[in-house]
Amino acid sequence: MTVRDVLYECACILGDTSFATDLKLHDELINDETERKYKVMLSSFNAIVNEVAISYLAPTAYKPFDSKTINTNMFEHVVKRIISVTDSNGKNIGYTNNDGVLTMNVAKGKITYEYIPNDFSIDDNFVYEKMKIGKMAFAYGTAFEFCMREGRVDEAVNWESRYRQFTELKTMNGSKKLKAGNKWGL
């Protein structure tokens, strides 16, 4: 699944069938209005991705290491939080984090971390595809953000409500779990 699929779903729920068709058929951006909508919708999507990663659920990545020190600025992504540092056998090891420089007890292993995604383009893979927050949450969130940017405030309130239901966190037994949202017949 790609970002295009999420934007297509967003265009459909907004009732913009001609724009949805342009997205689905991978057509060239035909006119200035279509190009403008595309830019606003993609920017809206990226804003929602950042909000979800910062406030609710960040994607994870892995970084192998072969030195006792590593600078997290050298990672592919912007690190939100270190989840674990393991040796080559998968056993958790001790480490210190001093302003983004990790110092480990061993010289070879793997770092698992949450990250803040870079902005996506339309044909990039949708990193949240197999996570608890899926396509519909992002479609509703993008619709909310898009409507706000377009001055369609009444519609934005509706989409924000649906988006928040999908992403609301529920604390249960000390662990964070996502509250399942209504599917509204979808």
N, C-alpha and C positions, 0 to 999 in steps of 0.2 A: 504494500500500500504506500502511496506517495502523498505528499502535501496536496497535490492536485485533487486527489480523492476527497480529502477533507473539505477543500474549498468548493468542490462540486456539491457536496452534501449541504454546505452552508448556503450556497446559491439556491439550491432546491428549497430549503426550509424558508428562505426569504421570498420565495415565489418568483425569482428572477430566472425564468426558464431559458431565455435567449443567452444570458451570460453562462448559465449552467451548461448549455449545449456547447458553447465555445470552449469551455473548460474541458468537457468530456471528450470532445473531438480533437483536442490538441491543436485547434486552429490557430493561425497567426492572429494576433490582436488586430482586429479589423478596423476599428475607428478609435478616435481619441477618447470617447466615453467608455468603451470597453477597456482600453488600456488604463484609464483612470481608475475604474472599478477594480481591475486586477491589482493595481499597485496598492490601493486602499485596503482591499481584502487580504492581500499577502502581508502587509504591514500589521493589520489587525490580528492575523493568525500568529505572527511572530511575537506580538505583545502578549497574547494569551499563553503562548509557550513559555515565555519568560515568567509570567505570573505563576503558572502551574509549577514550574521548576523551583521557583523561589519559595512559594507559599504552601504547596501541597506535596508534590511528588517529583523528584528529579530523576532523570535517567541515570544509569550507572555505566561505568566503563572500567577497564582493567589496564594497568600499566606494569609490564615486567620491569624488573630492575636487576642490575648486575654490579652494583656498587653500594657501599654502606650509606651513601648520601645521594639525594636526588632533589632537584628543585622542581616544585610543582608548576612553575611557570613554563617548564619545558614539556608539559603534558599537552595532548592534542586539544583538550577542552579546558574551560575555566572550572577549577575545582570548587565545588560547593562544600563538600564534607568528605573526609576520609572514612570509609566504612571499615576496612581491615587492611592489614599488612601481613602477608603470609610468606613462609619460606618455600623452597622448591618442593617440599612434601605436602604443602597445603596447611601447615600448622601455623596458627597465629603467633606472631613475634612482636616483641616490644619495639617501639619507635618513639622518637620525639619530633615535634613539629615546631620549628623555630622560624616564624615569618615565611612559611611556604617551603622551607628547606627541611626535608624529612631525613632523619638519621636513624638507621635501622641497626639491629643487633647482628644481623647477618648480611652477606654481600649479594645474595641472589634470591629472588622471589617475585611476588606479585602484589601490587597495590590495587585495591578495589575502592572506587570513589564515586560519589554522586557529582554531577556536573550541570552547569548552566549551558544549554545549547546555544550555538551561534545562530544567527538568523538563517532561515531556510529559504531556498528558492522553490519554485513550484514543482519541480520534478525530483526533489530530494526525498529520501525515504522518511516515512513518518515514524519517528523513534518511539512514540507512545503506543504503537499498534498492539503490542502484546502486554501492555501494562494495565493496571486497574482503571486508569483514566483513559478512555478510548476515543474513537473517532467522533462520536456524537457529542461528548463533552466539549471537544475542541470546535466542532461545528457550531454549537450553541454559543460558546464563548466568542468565537470569531464573529458570529452574527451580532452579538451584543456590542462588541467593540466597533464593528463596521457601522452599525446603526448609530452609535454615539458619534462617530466621526462624520456621519452623513447628516446629523441633526434630526434623526428619526427617534426621538427620545422615548415616546410611548412604546414603540416596538422594542427598543433597547431594554427597557425595564422587563418586558416579557422574556426576552432571550437571556438576560442576566439571571433571572429567577431559575430558569431551567439549567443554565450553566452551573450556578452555585449548588443546585441540588446534586449534580453529578460530582462536584469536587469537594463538597463539604466533608470535613474530617470529623470523625467520631472517635473519641478516646474510649478505649475499652480495655480494662485490665492493664492500664499503663502503657499499652501499645497503640499506635495510631493506625486506624483502619478507615478505609474510605466508605462512606455511607452510600449505599446503592440508591440511585435516583430512579424516579419513575421513567418509564419508557414512552409514555403518551401514545401507546398503540403502535410504536415503531418496532 
